[in-house]
Amino acid sequence: MDTFVVVGGDAAGMSAASKAKRDDPSLDVVVFERGEWVSYGACGLPYYVKGEIQSLEELVSVTPEQFREERDIDLRTGHDVVDIDTDEQTVTATHADGETVQPYDRLLVATGAAAVEPPIEGLDREGVYTLGSMSDGNDLREYVARARAEGDLEQPDEGPACQYLKSCAGPVGVVGGGYIGVEMVEALAANSFEVHLFQRGERILKPFGPDIADTVLEHIRDQGVVVHLDAAVTELAGGDTVGAVVTEAERVPVDMALVGTGVRPRTALAEAAGVECGETGAIATDSYRETNVPDVYAAGDCAEATHVVTGDPAYVPLALTANRHGRAVGATVAGTPTEGGGVAGTAAVKSFDVEASRTGLFPEAAEAAGFDPISRTITTKSRAGYYPEGGKIDVTLVADRGTGRVLGGGLVSAYGEGAVHRSHALVGAVTEGVTVDELANYDLAYAPPFNTTWDPVLTAAKVLGGDR
């Protein structure tokens, strides 16, 4: 009986294990996970901290018991793989009872990503949090509960969550204006904290482009969040417990600090075994997710993918990519070679009452990739003008000036006005390499409660086509 061993029990790892066992029940599938949680939605942690999700268990897609009993997968939680021997084809894992050496025929490295530790003094102080795991989410939820209990605060009923600072708990600092930072300022402000967001650059959500990022920034400030731009944090000051966020320009008192400055791929285990990393710093693979070492695969947040626009390696640590590539590895191991597909860098974010999405390349990245980009942002109605509901939506579209090829873009609107779902048409255009003229002729659905006759994406394509 062949043995398929998986290192890492989240999206990529459990998708691969489940698919392999389903397609070839004769396979012996063994999964090592150093923690106790598997197959969970880390993307839901901000909403757990906020209080919209009541228990961590709600974030679990499939329980360990279901994997073991219903899917016949040998899942070993609390097992930390410390060595991979590709000559002997074994992995060594430590656990509470000692050490286990497990042979394999095929191996998947799905070790995920770790939170970046920026060069900031005081990261080890009490009251400094990250949000990369279920235990991190639990710790933050407990902090919020304690602070609210001590302050005896009421949830704001309307208006900016922190309109009157004297009624707020805190203050608290969020370091990093990316996805986690933007989502967490909502979670904390909704619990009556005075929130300060620190971004080292001149804008938040840099991958979304300046127009979209500025719209989200304005909305966040309207909710009472104090945003500090061009504010590189140098220290989280205090005694045993953090007491202030220090930048080159100011010192802001805080009771807690959340550091969300991005993630890096966990590659040390694979590299020690002779597995090569690519130019992005993540594990390099072929289109079937196999590494330079035969029978060793890599997928998920530890591995590279191929960008659909440039054809070059890219590092896009997002949930769908991990699930797709893990499932593809499972099919391959079970006997049906399957490519996981490329990535477009598609992403979405919500903060308070605004939603935004993006895909492909924006002008700076497009120019670096050798294109001659042209870009335009339009603002139009989200629904038919005579319909009693609706609002505005901004669409940014990027194309190559010479060929007209759609390279990327994004949308931003009030929550529920369709920015994210409209982006799916744009993803298709970017992935298939269509021109702006071809995109303008997409036969998108229309009805007054949902959009205008010319969907905003189509309007943006017409406008940008005219600019060429």
C-alpha positions in Angstrom: 0.0 0.0 0.0 1.4 3.4 -1.0 1.6 6.1 1.7 0.9 9.7 1.1 2.1 11.9 3.9 1.0 15.5 4.4 2.8 18.0 6.6 0.3 20.7 7.6 -3.4 20.3 8.4 -5.1 23.3 7.1 -6.5 24.3 3.6 -4.0 22.8 1.2 -3.0 19.9 3.4 -6.5 18.7 4.2 -7.8 19.3 0.7 -5.0 17.2 -0.7 -5.6 14.4 1.9 -9.3 14.3 1.3 -9.1 14.3 -2.5 -6.4 11.6 -2.6 -8.3 9.3 -0.2 -11.5 9.8 -2.1 -10.0 9.1 -5.5 -7.9 6.2 -4.3 -9.3 4.6 -1.1 -6.4 2.1 -1.1 -3.9 4.9 -0.3 -2.6 5.2 3.3 -3.0 8.9 3.9 -1.2 10.3 7.0 -1.4 14.0 8.0 0.8 15.6 10.6 -0.4 18.8 12.2 1.6 20.5 15.0 -1.5 22.2 16.5 -4.9 20.9 17.5 -7.0 22.7 14.9 -7.3 21.6 11.3 -9.3 22.7 8.3 -10.3 26.0 9.7 -11.1 29.4 8.2 -8.5 31.8 9.5 -10.1 34.5 7.3 -13.0 34.5 9.7 -10.9 35.4 12.8 -11.5 39.1 12.6 -15.3 38.5 12.7 -14.8 36.1 15.7 -12.9 38.8 17.5 -15.6 41.4 16.6 -18.3 39.1 18.0 -20.3 38.3 14.9 -19.1 34.7 15.1 -19.7 33.3 18.6 -17.3 30.3 18.8 -14.1 29.2 17.2 -15.7 25.9 16.3 -17.9 27.7 13.8 -14.7 28.4 11.8 -13.9 24.7 11.4 -15.0 23.1 8.1 -14.3 19.5 9.0 -13.5 18.3 12.5 -10.5 16.0 13.3 -12.9 13.2 14.2 -14.7 13.5 10.8 -11.4 13.2 9.0 -10.5 10.1 11.0 -13.8 8.4 11.2 -15.7 9.4 8.1 -12.8 10.0 5.6 -10.4 7.3 6.9 -7.5 9.7 7.1 -4.7 9.1 9.7 -4.7 12.6 11.1 -2.2 13.2 13.9 -2.6 16.5 15.6 0.0 17.7 18.1 2.7 16.3 15.9 5.5 18.7 14.9 7.5 17.5 11.9 11.1 18.4 12.5 12.9 16.6 9.7 12.3 15.3 6.2 14.8 12.8 4.8 14.3 12.6 1.1 16.9 9.9 0.6 15.2 7.5 3.0 11.8 9.0 2.2 10.8 9.5 5.8 9.5 12.3 8.0 10.3 12.7 11.7 7.7 14.2 14.1 7.9 15.0 17.7 4.8 14.8 20.0 3.8 14.5 23.6 4.8 10.8 23.7 8.1 11.1 22.0 9.1 10.9 18.4 7.7 9.2 15.3 9.5 8.3 12.0 7.0 7.9 9.2 7.9 6.5 5.7 6.3 8.0 2.7 6.0 7.3 -1.1 4.6 10.8 -1.9 4.9 13.8 0.4 3.1 17.2 0.4 4.7 20.1 2.3 1.8 22.4 3.3 3.4 24.3 6.1 1.6 27.6 5.5 2.8 31.0 6.4 3.9 32.8 9.5 3.3 36.4 10.6 6.1 38.7 9.6 8.1 40.0 12.6 9.0 43.6 11.6 12.1 45.3 13.1 10.1 46.8 16.0 11.3 46.8 19.5 9.0 45.4 22.1 7.2 42.8 20.1 7.6 40.4 23.1 5.7 42.7 25.5 2.5 41.5 27.1 -0.5 43.1 25.2 1.1 42.7 21.8 -0.9 40.4 19.6 -0.8 38.9 16.1 -3.7 37.1 14.2 -2.3 34.1 12.4 -3.9 31.2 14.2 -7.0 30.0 16.1 -5.2 30.5 19.4 -4.3 34.1 18.4 -7.9 34.7 17.7 -9.0 33.3 21.0 -6.4 35.4 22.8 -7.7 38.6 21.1 -11.3 37.7 21.8 -10.5 37.2 25.5 -8.7 40.6 25.6 -11.8 42.3 24.0 -14.1 40.6 26.5 -11.9 41.6 29.5 -11.6 45.3 28.3 -15.3 45.6 27.8 -16.1 44.1 31.1 -13.7 46.4 33.0 -15.1 49.4 31.1 -18.7 48.3 31.4 -19.3 49.5 27.9 -22.4 49.5 25.8 -22.2 48.5 22.1 -22.7 51.6 19.9 -26.2 51.6 18.3 -25.6 53.9 15.4 -23.1 56.4 13.9 -19.3 56.0 14.1 -18.3 53.2 16.4 -16.1 55.5 18.4 -17.7 58.9 18.0 -17.2 59.9 21.6 -13.8 58.9 22.7 -14.7 59.2 26.4 -17.1 56.2 26.0 -14.4 54.0 24.4 -12.2 51.3 25.8 -8.6 51.5 24.8 -6.9 53.1 23.2 -5.5 50.3 21.0 -3.0 50.3 18.1 -3.2 48.3 14.9 0.2 48.2 13.1 -0.2 47.5 9.4 -2.8 48.8 6.9 -3.2 45.6 4.9 -6.0 43.1 4.9 -5.8 42.1 8.6 -5.3 45.7 9.8 -8.3 47.1 7.8 -10.5 44.2 9.0 -9.4 44.5 12.6 -9.9 48.2 13.0 -13.6 47.4 12.3 -13.6 44.6 14.8 -12.1 46.7 17.6 -14.0 49.9 16.9 -17.3 48.0 16.9 -16.4 47.0 20.5 -16.0 50.6 21.5 -12.2 50.8 21.4 -10.5 54.0 20.5 -8.5 52.7 17.5 -5.3 54.0 16.0 -4.1 52.5 12.7 -0.4 52.9 11.8 0.7 52.4 8.2 4.4 52.8 7.3 3.7 53.9 3.7 1.5 56.7 2.2 -1.6 54.6 1.8 -3.3 51.5 3.2 -4.3 48.5 1.0 -1.5 49.2 -1.4 -2.3 46.2 -3.8 -5.8 47.8 -4.4 -4.4 50.9 -6.1 -4.6 54.5 -4.9 -8.2 55.3 -5.9 -9.7 52.3 -4.1 -7.4 52.6 -1.1 -8.2 56.3 -0.7 -11.9 55.5 -0.7 -11.5 52.9 2.0 -9.3 55.2 4.0 -11.8 58.0 4.0 -14.5 55.6 5.1 -12.4 54.3 8.0 -11.6 57.8 9.2 -15.3 58.6 9.0 -15.9 55.8 11.6 -13.7 57.5 14.1 -10.5 55.5 13.5 -7.3 57.6 13.8 -5.1 56.7 10.8 -1.4 57.5 10.9 0.1 57.4 7.4 3.9 57.4 6.7 4.2 56.3 10.2 6.8 53.5 10.5 6.6 52.0 14.0 10.0 51.8 15.7 8.9 50.5 19.1 6.1 49.1 21.1 7.1 50.8 24.3 6.3 50.1 27.9 7.3 47.9 30.8 6.2 44.3 31.0 3.0 45.4 29.2 2.9 47.6 26.1 2.0 51.2 26.8 2.6 53.1 23.6 3.2 52.9 19.9 6.3 54.9 18.9 7.0 56.2 15.4 9.7 58.6 14.2 7.2 61.5 14.7 5.1 60.6 17.7 4.3 58.5 20.7 0.7 57.3 21.0 -0.4 55.7 24.3 -2.2 52.4 23.9 -3.3 49.5 26.1 -2.9 46.9 23.4 -1.2 46.6 20.0 -2.1 44.2 17.1 0.7 43.7 14.7 -0.5 42.7 11.2 2.4 43.5 8.8 2.0 40.6 6.5 3.1 37.0 6.3 6.1 35.0 5.0 6.1 31.4 3.7 7.3 28.7 6.2 10.0 27.1 4.2 12.8 26.1 6.7 11.7 22.5 7.0 11.6 22.0 3.2 14.8 23.9 2.5 16.7 21.7 5.1 15.6 18.7 3.1 17.0 20.1 -0.2 13.8 21.6 -1.5 14.4 24.7 -3.5 12.7 28.1 -3.1 12.0 30.4 -6.0 12.6 34.1 -6.5 9.6 35.1 -4.3 11.1 33.3 -1.3 8.4 30.6 -1.4 8.8 27.0 -2.4 9.2 26.6 -6.2 7.1 24.0 -8.0 6.1 22.9 -11.5 2.5 23.2 -12.7 1.6 20.0 -10.9 3.0 21.4 -7.6 6.0 19.0 -7.6 9.2 20.5 -6.2 12.8 19.9 -7.5 12.8 16.7 -5.2 10.9 13.9 -6.9 7.7 12.8 -5.1 7.8 15.9 -2.9 5.0 18.4 -3.5 4.3 21.9 -2.0 1.0 23.8 -1.9 -0.7 26.6 0.0 0.8 29.6 1.7 4.4 28.1 1.7 4.5 27.7 -2.1 4.8 29.8 -5.3 2.2 29.9 -8.0 2.2 31.2 -11.6 0.6 34.6 -12.3 -1.9 34.4 -15.2 -0.9 37.8 -16.6 2.9 37.7 -16.5 3.5 33.9 -16.5 6.0 34.5 -13.8 6.2 33.0 -10.3 4.1 34.8 -7.7 3.4 34.5 -4.0 -0.3 35.0 -3.3 -1.1 33.4 0.1 -4.9 33.3 -0.1 -7.4 30.6 0.9 -8.8 29.7 -2.5 -5.3 29.1 -4.0 -4.4 26.8 -1.1 -7.6 24.8 -1.5 -7.3 24.5 -5.3 -3.7 23.5 -5.3 -4.1 21.1 -2.5 -7.0 19.4 -4.2 -4.9 19.2 -7.4 -2.0 17.5 -5.6 -4.5 15.0 -4.1 -5.8 14.1 -7.5 -2.2 13.8 -8.9 -1.1 11.5 -6.1 -4.2 9.4 -6.6 -3.2 8.8 -10.2 -4.7 11.7 -12.2 -2.1 14.3 -12.9 -3.9 17.6 -12.3 -2.6 21.2 -12.5 -3.8 23.6 -9.8 -4.0 26.6 -12.2 -2.6 30.1 -12.0 -3.4 33.0 -9.8 -4.5 36.6 -10.6 -3.9 38.0 -7.2 -7.7 38.3 -6.7 -8.7 39.5 -3.3 -11.5 41.2 -1.4 -11.8 43.1 1.9 -14.6 44.6 4.0 -14.2 47.4 6.5 -17.2 48.8 8.3 -19.7 49.6 5.5 -17.4 49.5 2.5 -16.3 46.6 0.4 -13.4 46.4 -2.1 -11.9 43.9 -4.5 -9.0 43.7 -6.8 -7.4 41.4 -9.4 -4.5 41.2 -11.8 -1.9 44.0 -12.2 -2.1 47.7 -11.4 0.0 50.2 -13.4 3.2 50.0 -11.3 3.4 46.2 -11.4 2.3 46.1 -15.0 5.0 48.5 -16.1 7.6 46.4 -14.1 6.3 43.3 -16.0 7.0 45.0 -19.4 3.6 46.3 -20.3 2.6 49.9 -21.3 -0.3 50.3 -18.9 -3.1 52.7 -19.2 -5.6 53.1 -16.3 -8.9 54.9 -15.6 -11.2 55.0 -12.6 -14.9 55.8 -13.1 -17.7 56.4 -10.6 -21.2 55.3 -11.6 -24.4 54.1 -10.0 -24.6 50.6 -8.6 -28.3 50.1 -9.6 -30.8 51.6 -12.0 -31.2 55.3 -11.3 -35.0 55.1 -10.7 -34.7 52.2 -8.3 -35.3 53.3 -4.7 -32.1 51.8 -3.4 -28.5 51.7 -4.5 -25.5 53.9 -4.4 -22.2 54.6 -6.1 -19.5 52.3 -7.2 -16.0 53.0 -8.3 -14.3 50.8 -10.9 -10.6 51.0 -11.7 -9.5 49.2 -14.9 -6.0 48.7 -16.2 -5.1 47.6 -19.7 -2.0 47.5 -22.0 -2.1 50.5 -24.3 -0.8 48.8 -27.4 -2.9 45.6 -27.4 -5.8 46.6 -25.3 -5.4 43.5 -23.1 -7.1 43.8 -19.7 -4.3 43.5 -17.1 -6.2 44.1 -13.9 -8.4 46.4 -11.8 -10.6 46.7 -8.8 -13.9 48.0 -7.4 -15.1 49.7 -4.3 -18.6 50.4 -3.1 -20.8 50.5 0.0 -21.2 47.0 1.5 -23.8 45.1 -0.5 -23.6 47.2 -3.6 -21.7 44.6 -5.5 -18.1 45.6 -5.7 -16.8 42.1 -4.9 -19.3 40.1 -7.0 -18.8 42.4 -10.0 -15.1 41.7 -9.8 -15.7 38.1 -11.0 -16.3 39.3 -14.5 -13.0 41.2 -14.3 -11.2 38.1 -13.1 -12.4 36.2 -16.1 -11.2 38.9 -18.4 -7.8 39.1 -16.8 -7.4 35.3 -16.8 -8.4 34.8 -20.4 -6.4 37.8 -21.7 -9.3 39.6 -23.4 -9.1 43.2 -24.6 -11.1 46.1 -23.2 -13.3 46.1 -26.3 -14.1 42.4 -25.8 -14.8 43.0 -22.1 -17.2 45.8 -23.0 -19.2 43.3 -25.0 -19.6 40.8 -22.2 -23.3 39.8 -21.8 -23.7 40.5 -18.1 -27.0 40.2 -16.3 -29.2 43.2 -15.8 -32.2 44.0 -13.7 -32.9 47.3 -11.9 -32.5 46.0 -8.3 -29.0 44.7 -9.2 -27.2 47.1 -11.6 -27.5 49.5 -14.4 -28.2 48.5 -18.0 -24.5 48.9 -18.7 -22.9 47.2 -15.7 -20.2 49.4 -14.2 -17.5 47.0 -15.4 -18.8 47.3 -18.9 -18.9 51.1 -18.6 -15.3 51.2 -17.4 -14.2 49.0 -20.3 -15.9 51.4 -22.8 -14.3 54.4 -21.2 -10.8 52.9 -21.1 -11.2 51.6 -24.7 -11.9 55.2 -25.8 -8.8 56.4 -23.9 -6.6 54.2 -26.1 
